[in-house]
Amino acid sequence: PGSSQLPQFPHAHACAPVLTHVQFQPPSSAAHVPGMGSCVGSTAERGQQQLGPQSCRGTPDWRPMDLLKNSEHAKGLFNGLFAHEEQLCGRYAVFYHSYSHAALLYETRAAAAAVLHGYCPAQAPLPRLLADDFGETPDAAKLMEKVAKEWGPTKSDHRTEFRRVGISVMCSLLATGPECCMQVAFFEGYSCKKIAFRAVLEEELLRAPCATTAEAGPLVDQLLALAAESGLDTSILGGKPSPSGHAGHLLQIFVRRDLVDRLCYAALPYGEIDKARILAHPLHFMDPEAVKMFAVSADPTFQDNRAKFQEDLQNLFSESLHRLRAPGPQHRE
């Protein structure tokens, strides 16, 4: 996966007009995504490239960007997201997922996937890890069927069954609704608090497997300690808040266009079918040719420390797996 890592882009797309408070620079013509030379090889891909970045199509409303006018940190990150869109719009559709309290879960899943499956989490965490959870919902069509016939019709995405496989997304970095504006949500993030995050984390450590029953609790305590060192807000789990007080994160998700119908569907707020939802299947999300992701964080300390945090998590899981696989009896109860 490392061969397909994408560089960080410091600029935004030239389609952005000059705003009163927020100005954008056009991307460098020398900017290039390694391994993506064939992105605009087909007629369809060239057509998509000519249409330009997804968030800039039609008549976009740039006023939400004024909400970032007092944060150079946020403006720089959003510039990078626009530049990614310009580079990848030929072959990939883009979606945006705002989150906060789930950040440690996502980072833990990414580190576990790196150790267990060779996933490269350099640019982003992993929303879902356990492929077994997707047995009854292998694609978006099955997920929609579950929503329509078993989990819906309202607030279906609040159900545990949905949360195991799906995530809520917006289709533009400039969207103002119907559910979430990225600039409004960026600093605090978008999340449901009615989740036992620690219990979910302990369960996944057992199922991955990265720990025994006796080790799961202490391992979570170690994760919280590492998060505190990195500046990641884990207050919902009993850990420390971020240094800036901002707990928000934004995940930019590029889905290869031939996979969009398999993994995505349109939805009203709370998941009622007709905004968008993505089936976050790890087999696709860990494949850098199928799905490319970039994560940005509202807290500057964690944004700067994330790479070291991931390294520490992977070292921790490597040690835990070594103990699990060591000769001798292993007690999982």
N, C-alpha and C positions, 0 to 999 in steps of 0.2 A: 504493500500500500504506500510505502514511503516514496516510491518513484513518482506517484501522482500527486504529491503534496503541492498546494498552490501557494504562491508567495503572498505576502501582505501588500495591498495596494494603497498608496497614500492619497489617491485622488478620487474624484467622483466623475460622473458622466457629464459630458458637455451639454446635454439637453437641459440641464437645470438652469433656470433663469437667474439673474442676479436679484437676490432678495434684499429687503431692507436691513435685516440683521445677520443673515447667514449667506455667505458667498461660497461658491464651489469652484474648484479648479478643474479644467478638463484633464482626463487621464493622459499619462505619458504615452506617446505613440510607440515607445519602445517596450512598454509593458507587455509581457507575453506569459501565457500559462503553459508550463512545460507539459508536453504530451498532448496538447489540445490543438495541434495544427490542422486536424481534420474536422474540427468542430463545425465548419461551414462548408463541408465537402459536398453535400447533396443539395439539390434544388430547394427542398423544403427547409433545410438548415440555413441556406443563404437567404431565403425569404424571411425567416425568423430574425436573422442577424440584421437585415435591412430594416425591420420594424423597430429594432433597438431594444434597450433594456425594458423588461416587463413593467417595472414600476413607472417608467416614463411614457408609456403608450397612451394614446388617447389625449385627453386634456388633463394632466395630473394637477392636483392642488398642492402647491409647495408650501402653503401656510403652516402645516404641522412642523416643518423644519425650524420655524421661528421659536418653537418651544425649547430648542437646544441652544439658543443664542448665547446663553451665559456659561456654556460648558465647552471649552476647546477640546476636552477629552471626548465628549460625545460626538461633536461635529466631525472630528477626525475619524472616528470609527464608522459613522454613517457614510462618510465619503468613500471609505474602503468598500463598504457594502454595495454602493452604487457602481463602483468600478468592477467588482466581481460580476455584477449583472451584465455589464457591457461585454466582458470577456466571454461569458458563458451562455448568453441568451440564444445562440444559434441552436445548440443541442439540448439545452436544459430549460425546464420551467422552474421558477423560483417561488419559494414559500417562506413565511416568517413565523417563528414560534417564540413567543415571549414567555419567560418563566422566572421564578425566583426560588421558592422553597425547595423545588426539585433539583436544584443545582448539584448538591452533593450526591444525590442518586445518579444523576446523569454522568458526573465525573467518575464516580465509582464504577459504573457500568463500563465506561470507556477504558478505565485502567484494567478491569478484569478481562475485558475483551482483548486488550493488548497482550496480556500475559497468556490467556487461554487460546486465543485465536489469531494473534498477529495483527489485530486492528491497529491502525495508526491514528492516535488521538491528538496529533500535533495542532490541528486547526479547530477541532471541535470535540465535545463529549459525545456520548451515545445515548439517545433517548430511551431505547429499549434493548435488553440484552438476551432474554431467555426465549429461544426459538420455540420451545415446547408450548408456550402460551399462544402460539399462532396456529395450532393444529386445526381448530374449527373456523378460523378466520384467515385463510392463506392469502386472500386478496381483498380489494376494496368492495367487490360485488358481494362477497360473503359478509363483510362487515356491515354494509348497508342493509342486508337482509336481516342481520341480527338486530340492528337498530330499529328497523321498521316493524319486525314481528315479535321481538322479545324484550328489548331494552327501552323502547321509545313509547310514545313519540317525542316526549319532552325531556330535557336534561339527561339524555342518554349518555353524554360524555362525562357525567358525574358518577356513573356506575363503575364499580371495581373491574368488571369484565371488560369494559371499554378501555379503561386506563391501562390495562395490561398490554394493550396492543396499539392504541391510537393516540394521536396528539392533535391538538387544535392549532390551526395555522391561518394566516392571512396571506393574500395573494399579491400584495404590493407593500413596499416600504413606505408608501405615502397614503395608505388607506386610512380613512377616518372612521370607518365602521364596516359592518354593523355591530361588531363585537369588541374590537380592540384597535386602537391607534398606536402604532409602534413608538412614536415619540412620547405620547402620554404615558405609556406603560414602561418605557425603558428604564427609568431610574429605580422604580420600586418592583417592577416585574409583574407578571400576571400569574395568579395561582389560586388554588382552592386550599383553604386551611383545614378543611375537615378530613384530613388524611393523617394516619399514624405513620409519619415518615420514617421514624426509627424502626418501627416494626416491619415496614416494607423493606427497608435496607437490610435488616437482619435476616429476613426470609430469603432475600436474593443472594446474600452471601452463602447461605446454606445450600441453595439450589444450584448455584453456579458450577461447581462448588468451590468456595474459597475459604471455608471455615467449618469447623465442627460446631455442634450446638453449644458446647461449653465455650468455644472461642469467639462466637459471633458477637456477643455483647462487648467484650473487651476490644475486639477489632473495630467496632463502631466508635468506641471511645478514642482509639488511636486515629481513626479517620477525622474525628472532630478536632483533635489536637493539631493534626496537620493542616486542616482547614483554617484554624485560627492563625497559624503561622503564615498562611498564604494570603489571608484577608478575605476568604470566602465566608459570606454570611451563612451561619447555620443555627441562628437563634430559634428557629422553629423546632429544632431537634434538641434544644437545651444547650447549644453551643454559643459562640460569641457572634455579635453582629459584625458587619464589615466596618473598616475604619472610617469610610465616608458616610455610613448610614444608608447607603444605596445597596439594595439586594437584587436589583434587576439584571437580567441577561437576555440576549437576543440571539436566536439560532437561525442562521440563513441556510436554507435547505434547497439545493438544486437537484431536481429529479429529472433523469434523462427522459426525453419526451415520449419515447416508446413505452415507458413504464408508468406514465402518469395515470392512465385509466386503471392500471392494475393496483396502484397504491393510493390513489387520491379520489375524493369525491367532494362535491359542493354541499354545504350545509348551512342552515340557519344557526344563530346563537344557541348554545347548549347542545348542539349536535343534531338537531332535527334536520333531516335530509332536505335539501333544496338549497356564507363564509365557507370554509373548506376544512376537511379532516384528512389526515394521512395515516395509513397503516404503516407504522414504523418498524417494519420487519427487519431484524438485524442482519439477515442474509443479504438484503439489498443495501442497508445502511452501512454495512462494513465493506461494501464493494465500491471503491472510489470511482469506478467507471459508471456505475449505476446512479449513485448518490454522492454529491459533494456537499460538505457542510463547513460553515465558518461560524464561530461563536465570538460575540463581543460582550463585555461586561461593564456595567455602569460604574463599578468601583475601580478606580485606577490601580489600586494596589493589587487586587486579584488579577486584573488584566495583565499586569506586568509579571506576576508570579505564577501564572497558570502552568507554564511549561515545567517549572520546578515542582509544583504541586503534583502534576501528573507523574513525573519521575519518581517522587516519593511514594505515591500510591502504588505504582507498579512494583517498586522494590518491596513494599509491604506485602503485596499479594504474592509476589514471587517467594518470599520467605514463608508465608502461610501455606502455599501450595507445596513447598518443599517438605514442610512438616506433615501435611496430609498424605503425601506420597511416600513418606519414609517407611521402611520396613517395620513391621510390628503392628499390634492391634490399634485400630482407630475407633474411638467411641463417638458416634454421631448422636446419641441420645443423652 
